[in-house]
Amino acid sequence: MKESDLLAWLYKSASKSAVVPLPIGDDMAGILLPQKGTRNGLTLLKIDQCLDRVHFDLRRHTPEQIGRKAVNRCLSDCAAMAALPVAVLISVALPKAASLPWAKRLFRGCRTAAQKGSCSIVGGDTAVWDQRLAITVAAVGMPAKYAVLRSGAQPGDVLCVSGRLGGSILGRHLSFSPRIVLARRLTEICRVHAMMDISDGLAIDLPRLLSMSGVGAKVVARRIPIHPDAHRLSRHDGQRALYHALCDGEDYELLFTLSRRDAAKLGTARLPVSIIGEITGNINEIILLHDEDKQPWPVGGWNHGG
């Protein structure tokens, strides 16, 4: 089973209702809980899990690193919709060998990430079993001026990413900071049409955004911002640094589109973003331009079960 196949089935079976205007499909779901102080009563929800030997390695990583990553992965989805995190809940299945001091260090890591994200840990659940460590984190968020979805990209839009991509396995997959402040800054200075975070790699996440929006894209290879870690990996394994930037995953940067007029504001604001291409009307078609040569979009990125 591939994760992408299961998700595609879930997306198709999801339905809206009067209290669930944003069902499965974006980085967070949205429910309406009308009350004073909320924007149109919309509350955003997300749940994510972190597994030993999949998202971290208990044999090599500290409990503080693991706790921070588990919470930050969820907060990155808040950033993907320009949401302000309000609270998180944490459910942990601890292995029997875990000691109380070790478990406290794990939760300190969770608390550190929550505090940096300006939200609180408000509850959860703990259990002990004879299997590997598993952490599930749920986040509650409030949208900024509007909830930025994956489905709003339009032909003619500029395609952008934040930061630099690739090589996260060298350590950034544990130490990243969710782009919450940047996402909300973007919504203050321009109208972001579509956005998501790059968790599984640009190679697989861009097609997801395009599919939700019913559009295609042209991407200029030399404009893709490559992290020095991708070059380090390239020297070690012989893969091109561009391949690592496209396919490694766990960058937790933002992928978004906006009009050309609004894109001009990005340089003035001096934000850490790069324009890497444009949106086209050719549904689900992605063209990768190397100078004047057109190449197929690479098959890669993280896909559970793939």
C-alpha positions in Angstrom: 0.0 0.0 0.0 1.2 3.5 -0.8 0.2 6.4 1.4 -0.6 8.5 -1.6 -3.2 6.0 -2.8 -4.9 5.9 0.6 -4.9 9.7 0.8 -6.4 10.1 -2.6 -9.3 7.7 -1.6 -9.8 9.7 1.6 -9.9 13.0 -0.2 -12.5 11.8 -2.7 -14.7 10.4 0.1 -14.5 13.5 2.3 -17.5 15.8 2.4 -18.4 19.3 3.6 -21.1 20.2 6.0 -22.5 23.2 7.7 -20.0 22.9 10.5 -17.2 21.4 8.4 -16.4 23.8 5.5 -12.9 22.5 5.1 -12.8 18.6 5.2 -9.8 16.3 4.4 -7.5 17.7 1.7 -5.5 20.6 3.1 -2.8 20.8 5.7 -5.5 21.4 8.4 -9.2 20.8 8.5 -11.6 23.6 9.4 -14.7 23.5 11.6 -17.1 26.3 12.5 -17.5 27.0 16.1 -19.2 30.4 16.2 -18.2 32.5 19.1 -16.9 36.0 19.9 -13.3 36.7 19.1 -13.0 34.1 16.2 -12.7 35.0 12.5 -16.1 33.8 11.1 -16.1 31.1 13.8 -13.5 29.0 11.8 -11.2 26.8 13.9 -8.4 24.8 12.2 -7.5 21.3 13.3 -4.5 19.0 12.6 -3.2 15.7 13.9 0.1 14.1 13.0 2.2 11.2 14.2 5.9 10.6 14.7 7.3 7.1 14.8 10.6 5.6 15.8 12.7 4.4 12.9 10.5 6.4 10.5 10.7 10.0 11.6 13.4 9.7 14.2 15.8 7.0 15.6 15.6 6.4 19.3 19.1 4.9 19.2 20.7 8.1 18.0 18.4 11.0 18.7 17.9 12.6 22.1 14.4 12.7 23.7 14.5 16.5 23.5 15.1 16.4 19.7 12.3 13.9 19.3 9.8 15.9 21.3 10.6 19.1 19.4 10.2 17.4 16.1 6.9 15.8 16.9 5.3 19.1 17.9 7.1 21.2 15.1 5.8 18.8 12.4 2.3 19.6 13.5 3.0 23.4 13.8 4.4 23.4 10.3 1.0 22.5 9.0 -0.3 25.5 10.9 2.2 27.6 9.0 1.0 26.0 5.7 -2.4 27.6 6.2 -1.1 30.8 7.7 -2.8 29.8 11.0 -1.8 30.9 14.5 -1.4 27.8 16.7 -3.5 28.1 19.9 -3.0 24.7 21.6 -1.6 21.2 21.1 -2.5 17.8 22.6 0.0 15.0 22.8 -0.5 11.3 22.9 2.6 9.2 23.6 3.0 5.4 23.5 6.2 4.9 25.5 8.3 1.8 25.2 8.6 -0.2 28.5 12.3 0.6 28.8 11.6 4.3 29.1 12.5 5.8 32.5 10.7 8.7 34.2 13.6 11.1 33.7 13.8 10.1 30.0 10.0 10.7 29.6 10.3 14.1 31.2 13.1 15.1 28.8 10.8 14.0 25.9 8.0 16.3 27.2 10.4 19.1 27.8 11.3 19.0 24.1 7.5 19.0 23.2 7.0 22.0 25.6 10.0 23.9 24.1 8.5 23.6 20.6 5.0 24.6 21.7 6.3 27.7 23.6 8.3 28.8 20.6 5.2 28.4 18.5 3.3 30.6 21.0 0.9 27.9 22.0 0.3 25.6 25.0 0.1 21.9 25.6 -3.4 21.5 27.0 -3.8 17.7 27.3 -3.3 14.3 25.7 -2.7 10.7 26.8 0.2 8.5 27.8 0.6 4.7 27.6 3.4 2.1 28.0 3.8 -0.9 25.6 6.3 -3.4 24.4 6.7 -1.7 21.0 8.7 1.3 19.7 8.0 4.9 20.7 5.1 6.6 18.9 4.0 10.2 19.4 0.8 11.7 18.1 0.3 15.5 18.2 -2.9 17.4 17.5 -3.0 21.2 16.9 -5.8 23.7 17.1 -5.2 26.9 15.2 -6.9 30.2 14.2 -6.7 31.5 10.6 -5.0 34.8 9.8 -7.0 37.1 7.5 -8.1 34.0 5.7 -7.3 30.3 5.6 -4.8 29.6 2.8 -5.8 26.4 1.0 -4.0 24.2 -1.5 -6.7 24.6 -4.0 -6.4 28.3 -4.9 -3.5 28.4 -7.4 -4.4 30.1 -10.7 -2.8 30.0 -14.2 -0.4 32.9 -14.4 0.5 32.8 -10.7 4.1 32.9 -9.6 5.3 29.7 -7.8 7.5 30.3 -4.8 9.3 28.4 -2.0 10.8 29.7 1.3 14.3 28.9 2.5 16.6 26.4 0.8 15.9 22.7 0.1 17.6 19.3 0.4 19.9 17.4 2.7 17.6 17.7 5.7 18.7 14.2 6.9 22.0 15.7 8.0 20.2 17.2 10.9 17.6 19.8 9.9 14.8 17.2 9.9 15.2 17.5 13.7 16.1 21.1 14.2 13.8 23.0 11.8 11.6 25.9 12.9 8.0 26.0 11.5 7.5 29.0 9.2 4.5 30.4 11.2 5.7 34.0 11.3 6.7 34.1 7.7 3.4 32.6 6.6 1.4 35.2 8.5 3.7 38.0 7.2 2.9 36.8 3.6 -0.8 37.1 4.2 -0.3 40.6 5.6 1.5 42.0 2.5 -0.2 40.1 -0.3 -2.9 37.6 -1.2 -1.5 34.1 -1.2 -3.6 32.0 -3.5 -2.4 28.5 -2.5 0.1 27.2 0.0 1.3 24.0 1.8 4.5 23.0 3.6 7.2 20.9 2.0 7.3 17.8 4.2 7.7 14.9 1.8 9.8 16.7 -0.8 9.1 19.2 -3.6 8.9 16.4 -6.1 5.8 14.9 -4.5 4.3 17.9 -2.7 4.1 20.2 -5.8 2.0 17.7 -7.7 -0.3 17.5 -4.6 -0.9 21.3 -4.7 -1.4 21.3 -8.4 -3.9 18.5 -8.3 -6.0 20.2 -5.6 -6.0 23.4 -7.7 -6.5 21.8 -11.1 -3.5 23.5 -12.7 0.0 22.7 -13.9 3.4 24.3 -13.5 6.7 25.3 -15.2 9.7 25.1 -12.8 13.1 26.6 -13.6 15.7 24.3 -12.2 18.4 26.9 -11.6 15.9 29.0 -9.5 15.4 26.2 -7.0 17.2 27.3 -3.8 19.5 24.4 -2.8 20.7 24.0 0.7 24.4 23.5 1.4 23.5 20.2 3.0 22.2 19.0 -0.3 25.7 19.7 -1.9 27.3 17.9 1.0 25.2 14.8 0.4 25.9 15.1 -3.3 29.6 14.8 -2.8 29.0 11.8 -0.6 26.5 9.7 -2.6 27.1 11.0 -6.2 23.5 12.2 -6.6 23.0 15.7 -8.0 22.4 18.4 -5.4 19.2 19.3 -7.4 17.9 15.8 -6.9 18.3 16.1 -3.1 16.6 19.5 -3.2 13.6 18.0 -5.0 13.3 14.6 -3.4 14.8 14.4 0.1 11.8 15.8 2.0 11.5 17.1 5.5 12.5 20.6 4.6 9.3 22.0 6.2 9.5 25.1 4.1 6.5 26.8 2.4 5.4 26.2 -1.2 3.0 28.9 -2.4 1.5 30.8 -5.3 0.4 34.4 -5.7 -0.1 36.9 -8.5 2.8 38.5 -10.3 1.8 41.9 -9.0 1.9 40.6 -5.4 5.2 38.8 -6.1 6.8 42.1 -6.7 6.2 42.9 -3.0 8.3 40.0 -1.9 11.6 41.6 -2.8 10.7 44.9 -1.2 9.8 43.1 2.1 13.1 41.1 1.9 11.5 37.9 2.8 13.5 34.6 2.6 11.6 33.3 -0.5 12.5 32.4 -4.0 10.4 32.5 -7.2 11.0 29.1 -8.9 8.4 29.1 -11.7 4.8 29.8 -12.7 1.5 28.1 -12.7 -0.1 27.0 -16.0 -3.5 25.9 -17.1 -2.3 22.4 -18.1 -3.8 20.3 -15.4 -1.2 18.2 -13.4 1.5 18.8 -16.0 4.9 19.9 -14.6 7.7 20.9 -16.9 11.2 21.2 -15.4 13.3 23.6 -17.4 17.1 23.2 -17.5 18.1 26.3 -19.4 16.1 25.7 -22.6 15.7 22.0 -22.2 12.4 20.5 -21.0 12.8 17.5 -18.7 10.2 15.4 -16.9 9.4 16.1 -13.3 11.3 13.6 -11.2 9.6 10.7 -9.3 10.7 11.0 -5.7 9.9 12.3 -2.3 8.7 10.4 0.8 5.7 8.2 0.4 4.8 5.9 3.2 4.6 2.3 1.9 6.1 3.4 -1.5 
